[in-house]
Amino acid sequence: MLHRLTQHVRGKALLIAAAAATLVACGADQVAGIQGTGAPVASGVTSEGPISGFGSIIQDGIEYQTTSAQIQIDDQPATEGQLQVGQIVTIRGTVNPDGTTGVASMVSFSAELRGPVSEVDTAAGTFTVLGRLVRITDDTLFDESLQPASIEGIQVGAAIEVSGTTNAAGNLVASRVEPAAAGASLQVKGNIQSLDTSAHTFVLNGLTVDYSNVTPTGTLTSTSKVLVRGTGVSNGVLTATDVRVLGAPAFAANDNGRFEGLITSFTSNAAFTVGTQQVTTDSTTVFDLGGATLGVDVPVRVRGTFNASGVLAASRVEVRAKSLSIVRGFVDAVSAPNNTLTIMGIPITTGAGTSFDDKSSEKVRFFSLADVRTGDYVEVRGVPGSTGGLAATLVERNKPGDQVLLQGLAANLANPTFTILGVQVMTTAQTNFTGPGAVQFFSDAAGQVVKVQGAFTGGVLVADKVQIKH
């Protein structure tokens, strides 16, 4: 059994059993070798998406053993210990017949963006690095060294590294934001514009790149997507030390593929692109859209097999839940065997798709619900569950804080109180209403996503700050 399972027998077996049962219910679309007679065999897989936990590496509900894997960061040899939850990685290997474990032969990570911040717009939730606009969402993870761990912790001039996915407009939607390592090269990816092969320059996201001192890896064209590294920017020009053309990866026909990201181009439900991966569907494809409609910039998980042309023939398309709700506070109760915890009286469930990250002083690497204790200061992100409470997409343990935070749909508005996720929120004369005042807030907030910070006492959240999220 894998390392994480060995270290977290406390309740983890039930989680794996539940995930396996779910996989069977969904058609077990990643298990190969079961048809006909003979023992089931592992199937080849390429998987791209965010890391959700460790022990070895957990991605899209599968725990990949990495004992013999080749691990690379920015094309250099690395170790699993250098990777972080929320980073977008590509894993090649095999998935076992149980559908929940596998063996990685290669794990690669390369930051989408690294360099100095030139602009921050906290109200819009964006910042700019090397000409590229970065968008922060409720799913974005921040390294604990950024304080506060939000866009407010990002300062103009700071060297920042971003992992994420590109939307249809070419903006980077961040999955993880952290300070760049000291001495690390500048790095940016994007599609070439204004290629001048005589002057050896091109433009990326409005930034001019001078590649006269390097020989690009691959052939530059006016439509190439490239990775550029450099040492500095002067007068709006990045002097490149490395330019690599990013071609479409090669996949073996009939191998499995698992991709999580944004739809970047859309023709129909039968033909669309996730990131740069073309996807097709047919009458056998299972769609789990949760009431959403597929289209550009919709976040999805797609699973299937590659055809001879490298197109992913999807067996399952799932719209990834947007983390509209956030609960940050002290744990009332926790049950690892039942995959549940409670914060401010809100019942929370976890599952195979929940990410776990430990930013407390303990810094448990192979962190899971089995490590959470009553009284821990924890942030949970997720969506309202079908029977109330919250279905968690992230459980993050933090160092103890003074305030609690609650974000979700506002209901039962009756000045000076309202509820979020069943928790009563009390506003006072001292409450700071960001934007409109109290009267306008209680007029506008019904059915809107509202963020509240304050103190939780006697079963009531007394609000210090209230904001309607747009």
Secondary structure as GFF3:
##gff-version 3
##sequence-region A 1 470
A	DSSP	alpha_helix	3	7	.	.	.	ID=ss1
A	DSSP	alpha_helix	9	25	.	.	.	ID=ss2
A	DSSP	beta_strand	43	50	.	.	.	ID=ss3
A	DSSP	beta_strand	53	54	.	.	.	ID=ss4
A	DSSP	beta_strand	57	59	.	.	.	ID=ss5
A	DSSP	beta_strand	62	65	.	.	.	ID=ss6
A	DSSP	beta_strand	70	73	.	.	.	ID=ss7
A	DSSP	beta_strand	76	77	.	.	.	ID=ss8
A	DSSP	three_ten_helix	80	82	.	.	.	ID=ss9
A	DSSP	beta_strand	88	95	.	.	.	ID=ss10
A	DSSP	beta_strand	101	109	.	.	.	ID=ss11
A	DSSP	beta_strand	113	121	.	.	.	ID=ss12
A	DSSP	beta_strand	126	129	.	.	.	ID=ss13
A	DSSP	beta_strand	132	135	.	.	.	ID=ss14
A	DSSP	beta_strand	141	142	.	.	.	ID=ss15
A	DSSP	three_ten_helix	151	153	.	.	.	ID=ss16
A	DSSP	beta_strand	159	166	.	.	.	ID=ss17
A	DSSP	beta_strand	172	179	.	.	.	ID=ss18
A	DSSP	beta_strand	186	191	.	.	.	ID=ss19
A	DSSP	beta_strand	193	196	.	.	.	ID=ss20
A	DSSP	beta_strand	201	204	.	.	.	ID=ss21
A	DSSP	beta_strand	207	210	.	.	.	ID=ss22
A	DSSP	beta_strand	225	234	.	.	.	ID=ss23
A	DSSP	beta_strand	237	245	.	.	.	ID=ss24
A	DSSP	beta_strand	256	268	.	.	.	ID=ss25
A	DSSP	beta_strand	271	274	.	.	.	ID=ss26
A	DSSP	beta_strand	277	280	.	.	.	ID=ss27
A	DSSP	beta_strand	286	288	.	.	.	ID=ss28
A	DSSP	beta_strand	299	306	.	.	.	ID=ss29
A	DSSP	beta_strand	312	319	.	.	.	ID=ss30
A	DSSP	beta_strand	325	335	.	.	.	ID=ss31
A	DSSP	beta_strand	340	343	.	.	.	ID=ss32
A	DSSP	beta_strand	346	349	.	.	.	ID=ss33
A	DSSP	beta_strand	355	358	.	.	.	ID=ss34
A	DSSP	three_ten_helix	369	371	.	.	.	ID=ss35
A	DSSP	beta_strand	377	384	.	.	.	ID=ss36
A	DSSP	beta_strand	390	398	.	.	.	ID=ss37
A	DSSP	beta_strand	404	414	.	.	.	ID=ss38
A	DSSP	beta_strand	417	420	.	.	.	ID=ss39
A	DSSP	beta_strand	423	426	.	.	.	ID=ss40
A	DSSP	beta_strand	432	434	.	.	.	ID=ss41
A	DSSP	alpha_helix	438	444	.	.	.	ID=ss42
A	DSSP	beta_strand	449	457	.	.	.	ID=ss43
A	DSSP	beta_strand	460	468	.	.	.	ID=ss44
###
